Every structure is written in structure tokens, then in C-alpha cells.
Amino acid sequence: MDFNQWCINHKYDENSIHSTFVPYYYINDINDIFVFFTTKPLLKDTQLSSLLQVDATYKLTWNELPLLVFGSSDADRHFRPFGVAFVPSDEGHENQREYIVHYVMADGAPGITRAQKEIFPQARRLMCWAHVARKCREHRKLVPTGKWQQIDTDIHDLQLCFSDNIFTQGVSLVMKKWSTGPLIQQFQQYFFDQWIDKLPLWYEGAALNMPLTNNGCESLNSTIKKNIQ
């Protein structure tokens, strides 16, 4: 049985509650495919949140199709999956299913950012704070050893800003402060380009009462990968 026939055989069944079904798919070839798997209870949870968290994992199938995990986190930071999908890549993808959200949380994958702009233009593209902190630490070699601790503190202080306006003012002050140190200007340029210009929504006020990280979604992806391998 080919994959297309399998999807046809697993369409919505009103008599089945917990069985996996495929509410939407198309399979033209390996480079033009979208197959979304879910269950009725998982799909019902989409009504409870305006936040969409997305993460991709790889090397699960022989043709290495990325697997996207979709879901949201509740007030107790428990991740609630909505479903998973096979796609040709995470570099951008289109489908015609209407789904309105206020926030999209992910790592820095450019494909997810493009998809958010095209499919959910009204949503705020949140950036996982854990990724920001990790990437900044990876670039601390651009800063003299004795100055990194203060820069790291400045970044964490910015993360605590509880409104867009305060964050904007905080960024202005930090950039002005860093500009006085010629030895850190390379890091300053990296930080501004990546985390202020491209992906700035990683601070508290970007989405009050929403998760700060994509850890729940990524944890589920890791579990899927371990169980399959």
C-alpha cells in the first residue's frame, strides 16, 4: 500500500475517538508533500490556546523528511501537542487550512519565520528565550573574557522587560552602553542583527503569560526521535 492510499484510508472517522487520522494532506512527490496526523482530542485542544509552538526533527525516515510537531503549552508549562506533519523541508511550506493564532513560538529556523509571515501574518513570531541565551553564549568568544559576565547580565535584564516600549528603551540604553567598548562591537553587531532586528520577541512582555521557551515542543520531538530510533 502506498502512502497516498494510507492517507485515504485514515481520513476522519466520526466513530473513532482516539485513532490517528489525516485531516489534510497532499502527496505529489518527495519534494512536494504535506501530511498532517492528529486525533480528535488533540485537535480539539487547538480551541484552548492562541499560541502555536512548532519544532522540527530530522532523520526519522529513510528519505529524511522533516517531522514538524505542533502544539501549545498550558499555564503549568505542560506541552499539549496538536499533531505532527511530514513536510519536504522546514524552509517554508504552504497549505490552505485556515488556522488563526496570536503567537507562533519556535527556534530561529528561517523556514518557520517565513511560514508565519505568509500563513499567520497577524501573529507575533516569538523566539525561544533558551535558544537566544544559548546562541549568545556560543558567541562570547567575540568578547574579552573579563567583560562577558556584564554583557550576559545586560541580556538577561533585557529579557525581563514586560512591555514592548520598555524593551525598546532598554535596547537603546544597552546599545549605547556597549558602544563605549570598542572590544565588544563585533558581538554588539551580531546581537543587534540577530536578536533585535531579525528575531526580537524573546522578552517577557512580547507575550505576557505565555511560555518563554519552546522546550516542551522540543522535548516531545526528542522523545519521538528516541522511540523511533
N, C-alpha and C positions, 0 to 999 in steps of 0.2 A: 504494500500500500504506500503510495507516495504521500508527501507532506500535505499537498493540497487536498487530497481526499480525506486525510486525517482531520484537517481543519473543518471540512464539510461535515464530517461525522460527529464533530464535537461543537456544533453550534448550540445556541441556547435551548435548554430543555426545561420547561416550566415545572416538570415533575421531579427534577433533581435539584437538591438544595446545595450540597457541598461538592458536587463533582466539578472538575475543571472544564470550562468551556471557552470557546474563542468568539468573543463578541464582534471582533473586527479583524480582518486580515486581507492581505493580497500577496501573492507569490508570482512574480513574473520571471525572475531569475535570481541567482545568488547575490547580485548587486542591487536588486530591486525587490525588497521583501519587507513586510511588516506583519508580525503575528503576535497578537496580544492574548495572554492567557490569564484567566481570573476565575473566581467563583462568585456566586450570588452574595454571600455575606461580605466578601472583600469589596465587591463593587458597591455595595450599599454604604460602606464606610466613607465613600467619597463625599457624601452629603454632609458629613460631620466636620469637615475642615476646609479652610480656604488656602491651606498650604500644600504644595506639591513638592515632595522630595524625590530626587532622581539620582541614580548612580548606575554606572556600567561596570560589568565584569567581563573578562575575556577568556579565551582558550577553554571553553566548556564543550564545544562541538568539534567534529573533525574539520569543518570548514571555518572554524574560529569566528562564527557570527557573535557579535557582542550581545550580551543579555542585559537589558535595562530593567531595573527594579523601580517601581513607582509606589509611593506611599506617603504617609504623613505621621507625625509624632503627636501624642496626646499631651495633656498638661503634666503628666508624670514622666514625660520623656520616653514613653514606650512607643516603639515604632510600629505602625499599623500598615502593612502592605496593602496596596490596591490590586496589584497584579504585576506580571513580568511580560517582557516583549523581546522577541528576536528582531534585530534590525541589521542592515548591511554594515553600518558603522555608527559611531557617535558624533560624526562630523556634520550632522544636520539631517533632518528627516521630516517628511510631510505626511500628514494623513488628514482626513476630513471629519474626524469625530469632534464634535463641539464639547469643550470642557472648560468652564470658566473658573479660574483660580486667582487669588490675590497675590500669592507669593510662590516663587519657584526656588527651592534650595538645592544646591549641587556644589561640586567642587569646581575647579577652574576650567573644565572641559569646554573648548570653544564651540563644539557642536551643540551642546546643551544651551549655551547662551544664544546661539543663532536660532535654535528651535523656539526658545522662549520668546524672542523678539518677533518671530513670524507667527507663532500659534497662540501665544498668550501675551500680546503686546501690552495689555493693561496690567500685567502682573509685575511685581518688583522681583528682580533677579538677585536673590540673596546668595551671598558667598559664605561657605562653611568657615567659621572662625578658626577651627582647628587647623585647616589647611593653610590659612593665612599665617598663623603663628609658626607653623612648621616650615613653610617656604621662606619666611623671613629669617628664621634661624639658619636655614641652609645657606642663606646669602650673607651671613655675618662675617664671612671672610673678607667682605668688602669694607669692613670697619675695623679700625685698630682695636686690639683686644681690650684695652682699658676703657673703651667708650661704648662697648656693646651693651653692658648692663643698663645704662641710662637710656639708650635707644630702645631697648626691649621694654623698659618701663613706660616710655612715651607711647609706644604702640599699644600696650595693654591699657593705658589710660584712655587712649582714643576709643578703644573697643567699648569702654563703659559709657560713652556718650548716649544719652537717652532721647535725643531728637536729631532730626536732620540738620537743623540750624546750629545746634551745639557742636555737632560733628564737623560741619563746615568751618566754624570758627576755630575749633580745636586743630584741624588740619592746617589752617593758616598759621596758627601760632607755632605748631611743631615744625612746619616747613621753614618758617623764619628762624627758629632756634637752630635747626640743623644747618641752615645756610651759613652760619657763622663758623662752622667747622669744615675747612676745605678737605680734610682727610675722609669725610663721610659723604661727600657729594655724589659719589658713584652709587652708594646704597640709597641715598635720598632719591636719585633719579629712578632707580629700579622700583622703589616703594611707591613713588608717585604714579609712575606709568602703570604698574600692575594693580595696585590696591586702592588708588584714588581715582584714576582716570578710567580704567577698564572694569574693575570689579570692586566698587566701593562699599557695597551694602553688607558689611560684616560686623557692624556695631549694634549695640543693644537697641537703639532707637530705630533701626531700619525696619524692625518688625517686632514691636513690643509683645511680650507674652508668647513669642514663637521660639522654637528651638534655635540655638546658636550654632549648632553643628549638624552635619549630615551623618553623624556616627551611627545612628540607628539603621539607616538605609544601607550604609556600607557594611555594617555588621551582618545584616541579613545576606548581602551579596557574598560575603566571606563564608558564611555558613553553607550557602548553596554550592559554592565552589568546592569546599572541602568534602561535602557529601557526594558530589558528582565524581570528583577525582578519586 
